[in-house]
Amino acid sequence: PADAETPPPADPLPEAPEGPSTGSPTAAPVPPDTSGVADPQAAAALARNPRIAFSPQAAGVLAAQPVDTRLLALLAVLALDHQLSVSDVPLADGQAPDDLRRTALVDAVDGVPLATTPSAADDVVAALEAQDPLFRPRLEARTVTGDGPPVRQLVIQLPPPPG
């Protein structure tokens, strides 16, 4: 219609600031890939977690050996819902002494030793088995015999880092 009003012109685009141009806009930072990385500060923080009891041997590993950050994160997440007792953080078979530790031995869950009640780990096992296959650890129930009574452990072992 002839009497319709014409909309006002759009505001002009703001002018670029003076100075050198980088040629492309700045992209958002990409989080680093932490698979296959050791983080001593994260290991120390996990060692102080009151919901995880580390044996002296496991605590020594956290303090002095490189531990895969994926394992640290996995234990921290499990500790949100459960109290854990970790007896060791050993090297897996075939790993070199300076390789990242990717294995944790859990011998009690929520204060219940797995030696007397293996089913105490059922909730932890279910949570781990529900992980995405790319991140799912290998699980194994193991009974260790030695000088004392047999010790039942849940072995949580992450695969080698991708790439």
N, C-alpha and C positions, 0 to 999 in steps of 0.2 A: 504494500500500500504506500501511496505517495506521502502520507502524513506520518509514517513510522520514523522514529528517531534513529539516527545513526549512532551506534555505540561509540564511546570515546576511544581514542587510539590506545593501544596497549602501552604500558610503561616500557621504556627502552631498556635493553639489557644493561646491566652495570658494566662500566668500563673496566678493562683489565688493569691491575695495578702496574705502575711503572717499574721497570727493572728487568733483569734477564729472565728469559723463559726457559723452562726445562723441557718444553716440547710435548710433554704428556702430563695428564693429571696424576696426582699421587694416589697410589692404590692403598687399600687397607692392608696392614701388615698380615702376613700369613704366619700362623703359629708354627713354631719349629717342630720337626718330627723328632719326638723324644724316644723312639724305639731304638734300643741299643745304646742308650746313654746312661752314664752314672751321674748321680747328683748327690754329693756328700751331704749337702744341707738337708735334702729331703730324707736321706737315710737317718741323719741325726734327729730330725723331727719325728720320724716314725719310731725311732728307739725310745723317744719320750712319751709316746702315746700310752696313756694309762689303761687302755683296753687291750693292749697286747703285752703279754709277758714273754720276754726274750730270755732264753737261757744265756749263761755267760758266754758260751761258744757263739751263739747267734748274735749277741750284742757285740762281740768282738769283730765278727764279720762285718756288721753294719758300720762299725767305726773305722775299719781298716781296709776293707776290700770293695771293689767296684760292684754295685748291685744295680741291675736293670731297673730303670724308673718305672717300667710297666709292672714289675713285681711289687715295688714299693706302693704304687697306686692301688694295686689289687688288694694288698693286705690292709691298706687304709680304708678302702671301701668295705671290705668284709668286717672290719672293726666297728663300723657304724652300727651294725646289727648284732654283733657277737663279740664276746671276749675270747681272745685267742691265746694259746700258748705255742710259741714257735721254738722248737728245740735246736734247729740249725738252718743255715742258709748255705748249703753246700754247692760245689760245682757239680754239674751233671756229668755223667760218664762221657769221656772223650773231650771234655773241655780243657783248655790250657790253663795253667795257674793264674794268668793275668786276665782271663776272660771275665765278662760280666756274670755275676751270680744271677741265675734265672729260676732257682728252685728254692722252695721253702718247705720245711717239715713241720707240720702242725700236729701236736700231740694231745691237745685238749681244746675243747670248745665250750664256752660258757661255764668254765670251771669243772667240766666233766672229762676225765681222762678217757681217751679213745681206747686204751688198753682194757678198761672195764666195760665201757659202753660205746662200741664202735658207731652206733646209730646217732651219737651226739653230733657227728659231723654231717648228718643228712641234709640239714638246711644249707650248710656251706657248700656241699657238693651240688645241690640243686641250683644254687645261685651261680656257681661257676659253670655248670653245664648249660645254663641259659645264656651264657655270653655268646656274642657274635662269633661264628667259627673262625674268623680271622684273628680273634684275640683270646679264644678259649684255651685255657691251659690243659695240659695232660694231667690227669688225676690218677693216683694209684694209692691203694691201701697197702701198707707194709708193716710187718711185725719184725722188730729188731730184737734179737736176743743177744745177750752179753753176759757180763758178770752178775747183773741184777735181774729183776723180773723182766719178762718180755714187755716191750714198749710198742704200742700200736701207733702208727703215724699216718697222716694224710699227706702224701707227697703232691705238691702243687708245682708243676714245671711248665714254664712258658717256652714256646718254640723260639728258635733263634730269630733275631730281628730280621725283617724283610730286607731284601736287597743285598 
